[in-house]
Amino acid sequence: MGSSYDVLFFSAHPDDVEFGMGGTYLKIARKYKAIHVILTRGEAGTHGTPEKRVKEAGEAGKYAGAGVEFLDFKDNHIEDNVENAKKLAAAIRKYKPKIIFSPYHSITGSHTDGISHPDHVALGRLVLKAARFAKFKNAEIDGEHHLAQRIFYYMVPRHVMPSLVVDVSDVAEDLEGLWKCHKTQMALRDGTIINMLWEYRRITGKIHGLECAEHFLVDSPLKLDYEDFLRV
């Protein structure tokens, strides 16, 4: 039987969680028991070797306070099928998370848009299947059946209204340190990747009256109590 975790983060590539939702990753992983499961070693990427990227992901996990595990998928070849969903379901059963974070399953965009990478879309769809498969007691999947309470999706498409926003202003000073754990990826966007990551968070924050923010999607309504409305 695996250990129970509060949160399971899924990534297609070693830097997806850090670049896509790094502030929220820091806030959660430093307070709760968290595991980051990465499907590929980013071997098809322009910058860095698989060995370097694995090392960088480990350093980022240590910086944030999360464990890191790599699966055996191939970069640029993540396919949305039953067998792959079973592999992710086995990871869910292994770690028994209360909640799961995943790239969104319906990302659209041009070929130059980083969030619309086919691996991200395929992973989102796989996680949706895997979370369902993991709960079936008699499914042919390793581990004890487990039902995660909810999936939160990062990499929100630009044309889609987010379900919720997380204020990450209080970890803004640590965010750049987290991103710089991925040393080989600092060459992305002609060396302007950090500027782009800041711009996204500042624009998101400004829209919602915050200094720095990240947004997320959920497929089903969140359950709130009366007191939650008063905190908004």
Summary of the structure (lengths in Angstrom):
residues: 232
radius of gyration: 17.0
end to end distance: 39.4
largest distance: 50.7
contacts: 755
relative contact order: 0.18
helix: 46%
strand: 14%
